[in-house]
Amino acid sequence: MKGTHLGEFQEIVMLSILILDENAYGVTIQEEIDSRMKRKTSRGALQTALTRLEEKGFITSSYGEPTAERGGRRKRYYQVSNKGVVVLKEAKDLRQDMWKLIPKLA
């Protein structure tokens, strides 16, 4: 999987999905990111990232049951795929390797 590009925001989205586990849908992902990053994330930016991650095969999604509180609409839940986990681990390893190479911070 070397050479597969994963942007910083995409990485944060995927990590948030993993943190939220079975409760990872648009609103909760956005809230998780906002609380961790200490800034407001736009719904459009999140949806764009989710779409691109799914197109790359890094995440999958499925719909839950309709709920009365949402006017009968279903939530779309996200999961990180095995391919996504591999890419995340590669990104983590690359960052750790590079940090170790900084003479004054290692």
N, C-alpha and C positions, 0 to 999 in steps of 0.2 A: 504494500500500500504506500510505499515511499513516493513522494512527489504529489500526493493528494493535498490540495490546499484547503486549509481550514482557517477562516478568519477569526479574529479575537471575539467578536460578538457571537459568531456561530458557536464557538467553543463554550462561551458563557451560557448560551441557550441550552446546549446539550448537557452541560454540567447541572444546570437548573432542573432539567427534565429528570436526570438521574437522582437528584436530591429529593424531588417531589414524588418519585416512584409512581404509584398508581393514581396519584392525584394531579398529574401533569396535564393541564389543559390551558388554553390561552391566558385566562385571567390569572391563574395561580403562577404560571411561568413568568408573566409580566411582574407580578408582585414580588416573586423571589428575586428576580434580576434587580428590580428597583431597590429592594432592601439591601442587597449585597453591594450594589454599585453606588448606592447613596445618590442616585439621580433618577429622573423620570425617563422611562423608555416609551417610545411611541408604539401604538398598536400596529401601525403600518410597518415599522422597522421589524417588529417581532414576526409579523405574518410573512414578510418577505424572507426573513431568515428561516422560518419553519418550512416554507415552500421549497427553498433552495436546498435545505438539508434533506428534505424528503426526496427531492429529485436526484440528489447524489447517493441516496440509499443509506444515509447516516442515521435517519430516524424513520419510524413508521407511525401511522396514526389509525385510530379506529373511533367509531362513534359509540357513545354510551346511550342509555335509555332516555327517552324524552321525560322531562320533568315539568311539573305544573309551575314551579317558580320561574321557569324560563319560557313560559307560554307554550309549552309542548315541544320546544326545540331541544335538540340533543347536543351534549358537549362533545367536542372532538379531543380525545386523549392522545398523548404522544408518548412514544417509547424510543429509546436509543437502540439501534440495531447492533448486532455483533460487529458489523463493519464500522459502525460509529464508535464503538468502544475501542477498537483497534486504533482508529485515527486519533482519538483522544489520548490514548496511552502514548502514541508516537509524539504528539504535540507536547505532552508533559515531559517525556524523556529528552526531547530536543531542548526545551527550556532549561531543564535541570543541568544538562551537559553544558550549555552555554553559560549559565550562572557560575558553574565551577571554573570556567576559564577566565573569569574576571579576577585579576591578581589581587586587588585591594579589597575585594568583597568575599572571596572564597573562604 
